[in-house]
Amino acid sequence: MTPHWRVRPGPPGSPADRRAARQTRELLAGELSRAREAALAWRNGLAALFAGLLGFGLVKGRTDVGRLASPYDALVGGALLLCLLCGTLGALLLLRAAHGAPAGVRLPTGVPATATALHLGDHMETRRTVRALTRGVALTIACGALLVTAVALTWYGPEKDGPRILVRTPSGVVCGEPVRTGDGRLLLRTDTGEVAVRLARAEALAAVETCPPVSSSP
């Protein structure tokens, strides 16, 4: 036999209960606006941070990524791509947190449009706002870190090896990186040190990507 459950009214609310309910409604009524104000403050603060990073870019270093040796050039390109993605997603999330989703206002369905129901809708929107704000801040900070990493690699990464000059003389072949010319001599930096070649004795000069395994003195 199925038991019958009888629902009975609870005890009447005390002044403390009514005071707690009123405070809860007041907190729910203002939490969305407080979350939006926090999102605006974070957005302005992060914008100031990136303005400082751009100002730091006035301290010039190497600017040509093509001069970086492999794989540093690829690392810089990947860091800049990730920086763009994180910055875009972070900006969208911060805008979502500060101004809400681009949608019209909807009244709750299935329940009367009372103050409690409206506050419940605001509470859910506040949770979404805080979640968007947290993710937006994390992505924006990641964007800044990736940007600083890319700049650091561009400035301090090793350069590509310069072109090599191969000089053929009657006494042999010299190959190395050109350093300077003067007084009819070409100074080359070879694997064994710097070698000065007299241009008047040169039979042929050629630009090469890499030097032969063995080079003899002029």
N, C-alpha and C positions, 0 to 999 in steps of 0.2 A: 504494500500500500504506500502510495507516494505521500510523503509528509507535506503538510501545508505550512509554509513559512508566513508568519505575520509580521509585517513591517510596522513599527511603532515610531511615533515622532520622538526625536531626541529632546534633551533638556533645553529649555529656553536659553538664548544667548545672553551672556553676561555683558556688562559694560566693557570689560577687557576684550571680549570677543569682537564686539562691534568696533572698538578702537583699532584692533589689529586688522579687521577687514577694511576699515577706512584707510589705514596706512598702506595696506597692500594695493588698494585701488590707486592711491596717489603715486605709489612707486611705478605701477604699471602704466599709469597715464603719462609719466614723464620719461620713461626709460628709452623710448625710441628717439626722442629729441636729444637726450644726452648722448646716445650712441652716435647720432649724426654729427653732433658737435665734436665728439672725439675723433670721428673720421675726418672732419674738416681740418682739425688741428694736426693730425698725422699727415694729411695730404700736404698742408702748407709747410710742415717741418721737413718732409722728404723733398719737396720742391726746393727748399733752401739748401738742403744737403747737396742736391745735384747741381744747383747753381755754384756751390763751392767747388765741386769736382770740375766743372767747366772752367772756373777761374783758375784752378790748379793746372789746367791744360795750358795756361799761358807760359808755364815753365816748359820750354820747348826741349824735346829730345829728338831722337830719330823719328821721322814721320812716314818714311817709305817702307811699307811692310814687305815689298818685293826685295828689299836688300837683306832680309833675314835668311839665315841658313835653315835648311830643312832639319827637323820638323817644326821649328818654331813659327814659321810662317803659317802653317796649317793650324797650329794651336791658337794663334792670334785670330785667324779667321773663324774658328769654331767658337772661341770665347765671345767674339763680337756678335755672332749669330745667336748664341744663347742669351747674350745680354739684350739683344733686340726682342727676343721672344719673352723673356722675363719682364722687361720693361713695359712691353705692350700689355701683357696679361695683368701685371701689377697695377698699371694705370687704370685699366678697365675695372678691376676689382675695387680700387680706391674710389673711383667715380660711383660705382654701385653702392659702396658703403656710405658715401657722403650724400648722395642725392636719391638713392633708391632705384628700384628697377623701373624701366620705361613702360609702365602699365597703368591703366586706370584704376581707380579705387573700386573695390568690390566689397559689398556688405556680406557678412557671414551668412551662409545658407544653412537651413535646418534648425537654427536657434533664433530666438527673438533678437532684434537689433537693440539689445540693451547695452548699457555702458560696460558691463562685464564682458560681453561677447566682443565688443569693439576693442577693449583692452587686450583680450586674448589674441585678436588678430595683430595688434601692434606688438605684442610680446613675441609672436612668431617672426614677424618682420625684423624685430630687434635682434633675434638670434641669427637670422640670415645676414643682417648688417654686420654684426660682430664677426661672423665667420668670414665674410668677404673682406672686412678690414684686416683681420689677422693674416689671411692669405696674401692680400695685396701688399701689406707691409713686408712680409717675408720675401715675396717675389721682387719687390723694389730694392730691398737690401741686397738680394742676390744679384740683381742687375748691376748695382753699384760695384759690388765685389768683382764681378766678371769684367766690368769696364776697367777697373783699376788693374786687374790681372793682365788684360790685353795691352794696356798702355805700358805696364812694366815690362812685359815681354818684348814690346816694340822698341822700348828704349834700351834695354839691357841684354837682349838676346844677341847671340853671335851673328856677325854678318856672313853673307855668302863669300866664299873664296873669290877673289878678284880674277880677272883674266890673266893668263900666263903668256909670256913672250918667249918664244924659242928663237935663239940666235945661233946661226951656223957660222963658224969661223974656220980658218985653215987648221987650227989646232984642235978642233972638236966642237961640240954642241953644248950650249948653256941654256938652261930653261928655268924660269922662275917668275915671281911676281915683280913687276916694275916698281921701283921705289922713286927714282928721280933720274934726271939727265943733266949733264953739265960738263963743260970742258971736253966735249967730244966723247963722253963716256956714258954708258947706260948702266945704272946700278940695279941689279936684280937680286931679289931675296929668294934664295934656293933652300933646299932641305939641309944643306951643309953650311949655310951662312950667306952673307951678302957677297956678291961677286960683281966687279966692275968690268964691263966689256967695252973695248974700244970700237966705236961705230965704224971707224975707217977700215977696220979689219973684218967687219961683218960681211959675209957673202950672201946671207939671206936672213930675213926676219919674218916671223909668222906668229899670229895670235892663235893660241891653242887653249882648249878647255882644261886639259891636264898635261902635265909634263911626262916625258918618257921615264921609265923606271930609273935609268942611270943617266946622269949628265956629267960631262967632262969639262974641265976648266979650259978657258980660251988659250 
